[in-house]
Amino acid sequence: MNLSFFDQFTSPCLLGIPLILLSILFPALMLPSPNTRWITNRTSTLQLWFIHLITKQLMLPLNKPGHKWALILSSLMMFIITINLLGLLPYTFTPTTQLSMNMALAFPLWLATVLTGLRNQPTASLGHLLPEGTPTPLIPALILIETTSLLIRPLALGVRLTANLTAGHLLIQLISTATAVLLPIMPAISLLTTTILLLLTILEVAVAMIQAYVFVLLLSLYLQENI
């Protein structure tokens, strides 16, 4: 076997041109476009219901000024969910397994929340770096610790999403490889691994949706701290 287990995370190329941009844009083409008709089809109705549910859940921890971010956060969650779910199909590429892409999503949005807080309430935003009632000798150390925890937030967002999806894809590939190898040798064991593979696939579908929700929910909580 010339291919390694990690080759599935390599961006596909055609004539030397990376196709990661196409894999990022393709999920948007699968969503039905809105129209002006009074009566829509079931797909559009289901899409609107799902987007409404997502928006409602994301706006719960935010006060009224944060509702201006509803379109950005809902679109981001739909984008990540669609990419994650399509990446579970055979012979597909999952862009969200790339740390560079996840950091490109996490860092600008995190920076926007920080800059929003510094613009609207600079005193309260800087006050998060030093808890009230801190003993004087501990002030420099706590400021350093809180600043580090603030700066590491986008890295934690990107690494969490990348690690969970990468681990799930590797587990699916390992178990499917074991199933194919054991089928001619031990059919009974192969049947057991097939059952485990089906259960793991269902789990990965849930993980793909939960990780997208956690990614956007943490961004909304960071926003709430700064508005």
C-alpha positions, 0 to 999 in steps of 0.5 A: 500500500503506497498511500498512507493514512494521512494522504486523505488530508492532502489537498487534491490537485488537478494539473498542479492546481490545488482544488481546495478552493473548489471544495470550499465553494461547492457546498454553497451550490448545494443549498437551494437559493431563496425565491419570491414565491409564496409557496416554496418546496420542502427543501427550502422550508427545511432549510429556512427552519434549520437556519432559524433554529441555528440563529435562535440558539446562537443569539441566546447568549447575546444581548441586543447589540450582538444580534447584528452578528446574526448573519455572519455567525449563522452563515459561518455555522452553515458553511462549516456544517456543510463542509464537515458533513460532505467530508464524510462521503467516500472519496471526498476532501474535508477542508476543515481538517486543514489547520490553516483554513480553520485558523483563517476562519477563527483569527479574523473573527476573534480579532473582530470581537476584541476590536469591537470591545476595545472600541465600545468599552475599552475599560471593561475589555482591558479590565478582563485582564485583571480580576477584581481583588487581585493581590498586588504581588500577583498583578504582573503574573495574572496580567501575563496569564490572562493576556496569554489566555486571550491570545490563545483563543483563536488557536484553540478554536482552530486546533479543536476543530482540526483535531476532532475531525482529523481523529474521526477520519483516521478512525473511520479509515483504520476500521474500514481498512481492518474490515477489508483485510479481515473479510476473507480471513475472519468473516465473523470478526469482519462483520463485527468491525462493520457494525462498529464502523457504522456506529462510528460513522453515525457518531462522526455525523454528530461530531461534525455538527457539534464541532461546527456548533461549538466553534460558532458558539465560542465565537458568540461567547467571545463577542458577548464579553466585548459588547 
